[in-house]
Amino acid sequence: MLQKWFEKNGFSAKWCTGMVSAQESLSRSAYDIVLSDLRLPDGDGIMLLSWMNERDLSLPVIIMTGYGEIQTAVSAIKLGAFDFLEKPINPSILAEKIEAALRGRKSEKNSERGGRQTKRGENGVRRTVEGRSPLSTRMYSFINTVAPTSMAVMLIGESGTGKEHAARMIHDRSLRAKAPFVAVDCGSLSMELAPSELFGHKRGAFTSAIEDRTGFFAEANGGTLFLDEVGNLPHGVQVQLLRALQEKKIRPVGTTSDLEVDVRIITATNENLEKAIALGRFREDLFHRLNEFIIEVPPLRACREDIPLYVEHFVAEANVELDKQVKQISGELLSRLEAYSWPGNLRELRNVIRRAVLFSNGDSLTMENLPLLREKPVEPDMREDVALTVSPEEEKEKIVQALEKAGGNKSRAALLLRIDRKTLYNKLRKYGL
Ligand SMILES: Nc1ncnc2c1ncn2[C@@H]1O[C@H](COP(=O)(O)OP(=O)(O)OP(=O)(O)O)[C@@H](O)[C@H]1O
């Protein structure tokens, strides 16, 4: 019914039957807005929202709720949902909310189109800022040095420090800037589908190959392919990747001839790959091919003097997105932000600021707007170690079962276990899975 409504009103709408099907659509194509039921046959709107947050899919999400679900809708807003809509849906309220969400989105897109840091979008918000602390300055000077070359760059840093951001910056400052930048989350590639996702396939190559698929390599031809969490690349695919890099040729699944590709590779990892090599999980020859130039992306707590700059940036961004007018930040709040340990780095800071701006009433942010930071700062190690059960054997068993259910897809398994992807990776390593 809603799909018809959208189409009648000049939108193109894709209807998904559940959470997994929405995740698949969101992974493949770009959308401007997501309208999701709170209850879904295979999950719920909040799980979908967390999944999108993890991947930085910052498009507006409107959650549709039934009678008596307002409390859950409020939690959704705290998690970053744009708004909620009570059922039965009133078309004029729906139209109003869609318009408000798209207004924010348009401003965001304009600022994205602004490209490099020096340019600004129509709304005057920069797309990115460069920290000025010694570690940040060093990183940007490495980025500027390596960008115009064709060297393979490996970005090493904790989750949320801005590795993907740095990869885009390298691409934008390279001679390939006008060609595509394609980002791939290696953790979500299953062993079975990875070759076809990376190298493409011919229709009929396997049962579910109902049409030809280009593959990420060919999509990135002439440009940059960013392999995020490269340590999670299935072992079998590592050999194929090495061949593609050495010979600059790929062979789509189900075909007999090679395609020439010209792709610059940037990888990111938040783990010690040398350890993975020692454990036989990562190929040493591939590692050397990928790390022609290593850049360390520092954790936010090592660059505390950059925090006010980032806060200012994220407030400006949230003002536009949420139609707010925050102009001041209380000294007490800023000191709190500077003192916090930021285990989730820039991503966590951005989320905290967006939430604070959303809950602000006037033109200033105070401690009142930051309920989440009032408690003791979380240490990174504690965050990593969320036990799923009391005994390690049971925990391992639970993980194995979730992986089976998810058909080997780690992101999906993490969702089933209700832990984040990074925690799952740590546990897989811990149990040698
Ligand atoms: N220099 C910057 N200026 C503005 N925003 C930034 C900057 N660097 C990172 N961000 C923002 O911080 C968030 C996290 O960045 P990013 O996704 O690049 O981190 P990551 O290290 O790749 O994370 P993960 O390890 O989880 O994949 C994003 O919302 C990104 O837009």
The ligand as an SDF file (V2000), in Angstrom:
LIG
                    3D

 31 33  0  0  0  0  0  0  0  0999 V2000
   38.2300   13.8110    9.2930 N   0  0  0  0  0  0  0  0  0  0  0  0
   36.9420   13.6190    9.5400 C   0  0  0  0  0  0  0  0  0  0  0  0
   36.0920   14.6620    9.4980 N   0  0  0  0  0  0  0  0  0  0  0  0
   34.7750   14.4850    9.7350 C   0  0  0  0  0  0  0  0  0  0  0  0
   34.2080   13.3150   10.0210 N   0  0  0  0  0  0  0  0  0  0  0  0
   35.0010   12.2430   10.0680 C   0  0  0  0  0  0  0  0  0  0  0  0
   36.4120   12.3310    9.8310 C   0  0  0  0  0  0  0  0  0  0  0  0
   36.9610   11.0880    9.9560 N   0  0  0  0  0  0  0  0  0  0  0  0
   35.9270   10.2700   10.2530 C   0  0  0  0  0  0  0  0  0  0  0  0
   34.7600   10.9410   10.3220 N   0  0  0  0  0  0  0  0  0  0  0  0
   33.4470   10.3860   10.6340 C   0  0  0  0  0  0  0  0  0  0  0  0
   33.6250    9.4350   11.6890 O   0  0  0  0  0  0  0  0  0  0  0  0
   32.8480    8.2680   11.4530 C   0  0  0  0  0  0  0  0  0  0  0  0
   33.7520    7.0430   11.4360 C   0  0  0  0  0  0  0  0  0  0  0  0
   34.6250    7.1120   10.3130 O   0  0  0  0  0  0  0  0  0  0  0  0
   35.0040    5.8420    9.3920 P   0  0  0  0  0  0  0  0  0  0  0  0
   33.7930    5.0730    8.9960 O   0  0  0  0  0  0  0  0  0  0  0  0
   35.8600    6.3560    8.3040 O   0  0  0  0  0  0  0  0  0  0  0  0
   35.8330    4.9850   10.4640 O   0  0  0  0  0  0  0  0  0  0  0  0
   36.5330    3.5550   10.2830 P   0  0  0  0  0  0  0  0  0  0  0  0
   37.8110    3.6240   10.9960 O   0  0  0  0  0  0  0  0  0  0  0  0
   36.5630    3.1880    8.8250 O   0  0  0  0  0  0  0  0  0  0  0  0
   35.5260    2.6150   11.0490 O   0  0  0  0  0  0  0  0  0  0  0  0
   35.4650    0.9720   11.0280 P   0  0  0  0  0  0  0  0  0  0  0  0
   36.7580    0.4840   11.5390 O   0  0  0  0  0  0  0  0  0  0  0  0
   34.3550    0.6760   11.9860 O   0  0  0  0  0  0  0  0  0  0  0  0
   35.1540    0.5660    9.6240 O   0  0  0  0  0  0  0  0  0  0  0  0
   32.1190    8.5120   10.1510 C   0  0  0  0  0  0  0  0  0  0  0  0
   30.8310    9.0080   10.4560 O   0  0  0  0  0  0  0  0  0  0  0  0
   32.9230    9.5750    9.4450 C   0  0  0  0  0  0  0  0  0  0  0  0
   32.1000   10.3540    8.6160 O   0  0  0  0  0  0  0  0  0  0  0  0
  1  2  1  0
  2  3  1  0
  2  7  2  0
  3  4  2  0
  4  5  1  0
  5  6  2  0
  6  7  1  0
  6 10  1  0
  7  8  1  0
  8  9  2  0
  9 10  1  0
 10 11  1  0
 11 12  1  0
 11 30  1  0
 12 13  1  0
 13 14  1  0
 13 28  1  0
 14 15  1  0
 15 16  1  0
 16 17  2  0
 16 18  1  0
 16 19  1  0
 19 20  1  0
 20 21  2  0
 20 22  1  0
 20 23  1  0
 23 24  1  0
 24 25  2  0
 24 26  1  0
 24 27  1  0
 28 29  1  0
 28 30  1  0
 30 31  1  0
M  END
$$$$
